[in-house]
Amino acid sequence: MAWVKFFTPDSCWTWYILEGEEKDDGNWLFFVYVEGIYEEYGYVTLRELENARGQLGLKIERDIHFLPKPISKIRKKKQAS
């Protein structure tokens, strides 16, 4: 299940948060499905997302209109395009 969506407004990268855990230092470690030049599953921290910038220097944003959905629906949509 994808719970949250982050994206770069000036690039092609999107991170779907599948699960997360708060670490002892207050940072969050997320397991994500990433779409961009390639697609993969992996780990990213909230601080990494906060510090990353797109091609024009814009910060990564949270899609406030995204509703949680099964990752299979997201991948099907990507494969159809």
C-alpha positions in Angstrom: 0.0 0.0 0.0 1.3 3.4 -0.9 0.5 5.9 1.9 2.2 9.1 0.8 3.5 10.5 -2.5 6.5 12.9 -2.8 7.6 14.3 -6.2 10.1 16.7 -7.8 8.1 19.5 -9.5 11.0 20.2 -11.8 12.1 16.6 -12.6 10.6 13.2 -13.3 11.1 11.5 -9.9 8.3 10.3 -7.6 8.6 8.5 -4.3 5.7 6.5 -2.9 6.0 5.7 0.8 5.1 2.1 1.6 6.2 2.1 5.2 8.2 4.2 7.6 9.9 4.0 11.0 11.0 6.9 13.2 14.6 6.4 14.2 16.2 7.3 17.6 17.6 10.6 16.2 14.1 11.8 15.1 14.7 11.1 11.4 12.3 8.8 9.5 13.4 5.9 7.4 11.0 5.0 4.6 10.7 2.0 2.4 9.7 3.4 -1.0 8.7 2.6 -4.6 10.5 5.1 -6.8 9.6 6.1 -10.3 11.9 8.2 -12.5 14.3 7.4 -15.2 14.0 3.9 -13.8 11.8 2.2 -11.2 12.9 0.5 -8.0 12.2 -0.3 -4.4 14.5 1.0 -1.7 15.1 3.1 1.4 15.3 6.8 1.8 15.3 9.0 4.9 13.1 12.1 5.4 16.2 14.2 5.7 17.4 13.0 2.3 14.1 14.0 0.7 14.2 17.4 2.5 17.7 18.1 1.2 17.3 16.9 -2.4 16.7 19.3 -5.2 15.4 18.9 -8.7 17.1 20.2 -11.9 16.0 23.8 -11.2 16.8 23.7 -7.5 13.2 23.2 -6.4 12.5 21.1 -3.2 10.7 17.8 -3.3 7.0 18.3 -2.4 4.4 16.1 -0.9 1.3 15.5 -3.1 -1.4 16.7 -0.7 -4.1 15.4 -3.0 -2.8 11.8 -3.2 -5.0 9.2 -1.6 -3.5 5.9 -0.4 -3.8 3.1 -2.9 -2.3 -0.3 -3.6 1.1 -0.1 -5.3 -0.2 -2.5 -7.9 -2.6 0.2 -9.2 0.3 2.8 -9.4 2.5 0.3 -11.3 -0.4 -0.7 -13.7 -1.0 3.0 -14.5 2.7 3.5 -15.2 2.9 0.4 -17.4 -0.2 1.5 -19.4 1.5 4.9 -20.3 
